Amino acid sequence: MNKLRIAIVGCGRISICYEDAFKKLSDQAELVYAIDKDLEKAQRFAATFHCRYSDNFDTILDKGIDVVHLCLPHYLHPVMAVKAMKAGIHVLTEKPIAISLQDADEMIRVQKETGRKLGVIFQTRYTNSVEQLKKMYQEGVFGRVSSARSILTWHRPQDYYVNSDWKGSWDKEGGGVLIDQAIHSIDRVRYLLGCDAEWIDGSIHNYYHDFIHVEDSANAAIQFENGCIYNLYACNLYGADSPITIEFIGEKGRFGLIQDMGFYELEDSYHEIRNTYEEITVGPSYWGSSHHIQLKDFYDSILYDQPVKTDGLEGRKTLELIKGIYLSSATGKRIYLPFEDVNYRDLNQIG
Ligand SMILES: NC(=O)c1ccc[n+]([C@@H]2O[C@H](COP(=O)([O-])OP(=O)(O)OC[C@H]3O[C@@H](n4cnc5c(N)ncnc54)[C@H](O)[C@@H]3O)[C@@H](O)[C@H]2O)c1
């Protein structure tokens, strides 16, 4: 079997997870290009793999690349994904798929038109604990789920924002704690429930980070089609990155996640589901260490012509929940799906 020819675009903070994954998947894929507008970063990443590097994304469009990984400021994901797919390259982009639903729709349209694969990274879905809980829920072990919650209280100091030319802005990051940090919890709740939302009611605030425009806190209620009401709270003004908690209340028991560890409680018995990699993460522990599992799933989808598990539509659905909270907050109204996305800045609420 020929190895897939891979390129990475964006060799910033998250690229350490890709370095680890490329090493683990070297029998399937070979990194042939590292791109970053900061040439030194591209060069450093390329040195580990003895591959070529450039500061210009367009360089890779005619080099016989099979897959490009996009690890870029959020607003660039659609721009580069569309260019790559039109050049015949499969795209696995970091979350979020885009910062507007219109851009996400265009990516999905081009994916269909070109027949390329499009995937969105949500690595925290790719754990033994999530898969086991999903299977148990689908088998009816917990009965009907009436409510869910997720709580994320993390710490993002001034340095995190001032050392970045895109974080903290509506036009480049597309939001704050919701679209950047809480997106993984929101995605896991949606994935575990396995159904779509009906309405979204929420509000966002900037209580503490007066040097940025986007929200540092958010709360919301989201009603799903199966009747489950999901409560979420997220902030990045806390003093530490405390473990994320996700919990579901079913007729027959409670289940959820503390960071990546699964748990469930049935009658009097309490159980934990641990993941073998939990102690060996390559970045901060809250990133987990499952990028390589999702990358393998994506490579397999190409090599064996299988559907992509977390495809563009999945990425769009999670983005839609976040954009619904922004719109609800800006208008003071409950938002019913589907809705037309707007540029939050235009609603003139924060910043
Ligand atoms: N899955 C996760 O858990 C996780 C964690 C952290 C970050 N991320 C995601 O990864 C992506 C990147 O985040 P980060 O924290 O690594 O950001 P970063 O700012 O550290 O890295 C972005 C890189 O992109 C480069 N870049 C910017 N514009 C470019 C262009 N036009 N052409 C080539 N390179 C360009 C920058 O020079 C920088 O090195 C974001 O989508 C973010 O949400 C995901």
PDBQT file of the ligand as one rigid body, heavy atoms in Angstrom, charges set to zero:
ROOT
HETATM    1  N1  LIG A 401      -8.182  20.068  19.139  1.00  0.00    +0.000 N 
HETATM    2  C1  LIG A 401      -7.712  20.754  20.183  1.00  0.00    +0.000 C 
HETATM    3  O1  LIG A 401      -7.813  20.348  21.337  1.00  0.00    +0.000 OA
HETATM    4  C2  LIG A 401      -7.050  22.065  19.928  1.00  0.00    +0.000 A 
HETATM    5  C3  LIG A 401      -6.224  22.666  20.899  1.00  0.00    +0.000 A 
HETATM    6  C4  LIG A 401      -5.583  23.873  20.565  1.00  0.00    +0.000 A 
HETATM    7  C5  LIG A 401      -5.810  24.469  19.341  1.00  0.00    +0.000 A 
HETATM    8  N2  LIG A 401      -6.655  23.869  18.454  1.00  0.00    +0.000 N 
HETATM    9  C6  LIG A 401      -6.971  24.477  17.153  1.00  0.00    +0.000 C 
HETATM   10  O2  LIG A 401      -5.797  24.483  16.334  1.00  0.00    +0.000 OA
HETATM   11  C7  LIG A 401      -5.832  25.623  15.482  1.00  0.00    +0.000 C 
HETATM   12  C8  LIG A 401      -4.553  26.426  15.704  1.00  0.00    +0.000 C 
HETATM   13  O3  LIG A 401      -4.496  26.825  17.056  1.00  0.00    +0.000 OA
HETATM   14  P1  LIG A 401      -3.091  27.089  17.793  1.00  0.00    +0.000 P 
HETATM   15  O4  LIG A 401      -3.427  27.260  19.227  1.00  0.00    +0.000 OA
HETATM   16  O5  LIG A 401      -2.092  26.084  17.371  1.00  0.00    +0.000 OA
HETATM   17  O6  LIG A 401      -2.764  28.527  17.172  1.00  0.00    +0.000 OA
HETATM   18  P2  LIG A 401      -1.345  29.209  16.921  1.00  0.00    +0.000 P 
HETATM   19  O7  LIG A 401      -1.617  30.646  16.760  1.00  0.00    +0.000 OA
HETATM   20  O8  LIG A 401      -0.380  28.748  17.967  1.00  0.00    +0.000 OA
HETATM   21  O9  LIG A 401      -0.903  28.564  15.532  1.00  0.00    +0.000 OA
HETATM   22  C9  LIG A 401      -1.434  28.972  14.304  1.00  0.00    +0.000 C 
HETATM   23  C10 LIG A 401      -0.307  28.933  13.298  1.00  0.00    +0.000 C 
HETATM   24  O10 LIG A 401      -0.826  29.268  12.011  1.00  0.00    +0.000 OA
HETATM   25  C11 LIG A 401       0.150  30.065  11.358  1.00  0.00    +0.000 C 
HETATM   26  N3  LIG A 401      -0.514  30.845  10.290  1.00  0.00    +0.000 N 
HETATM   27  C12 LIG A 401      -1.348  31.902  10.434  1.00  0.00    +0.000 A 
HETATM   28  N4  LIG A 401      -1.756  32.345   9.235  1.00  0.00    +0.000 NA
HETATM   29  C13 LIG A 401      -1.170  31.537   8.315  1.00  0.00    +0.000 A 
HETATM   30  C14 LIG A 401      -1.191  31.497   6.901  1.00  0.00    +0.000 A 
HETATM   31  N5  LIG A 401      -1.908  32.370   6.182  1.00  0.00    +0.000 N 
HETATM   32  N6  LIG A 401      -0.451  30.544   6.271  1.00  0.00    +0.000 NA
HETATM   33  C15 LIG A 401       0.311  29.675   6.986  1.00  0.00    +0.000 A 
HETATM   34  N7  LIG A 401       0.366  29.678   8.337  1.00  0.00    +0.000 NA
HETATM   35  C16 LIG A 401      -0.358  30.596   8.984  1.00  0.00    +0.000 A 
HETATM   36  C17 LIG A 401       0.731  30.931  12.462  1.00  0.00    +0.000 C 
HETATM   37  O11 LIG A 401       1.995  31.477  12.114  1.00  0.00    +0.000 OA
HETATM   38  C18 LIG A 401       0.786  29.957  13.616  1.00  0.00    +0.000 C 
HETATM   39  O12 LIG A 401       2.049  29.299  13.708  1.00  0.00    +0.000 OA
HETATM   40  C19 LIG A 401      -7.118  26.372  15.842  1.00  0.00    +0.000 C 
HETATM   41  O13 LIG A 401      -8.128  25.948  14.998  1.00  0.00    +0.000 OA
HETATM   42  C20 LIG A 401      -7.409  25.924  17.253  1.00  0.00    +0.000 C 
HETATM   43  O14 LIG A 401      -8.784  26.015  17.616  1.00  0.00    +0.000 OA
HETATM   44  C21 LIG A 401      -7.246  22.682  18.717  1.00  0.00    +0.000 A 
ENDROOT
TORSDOF 0
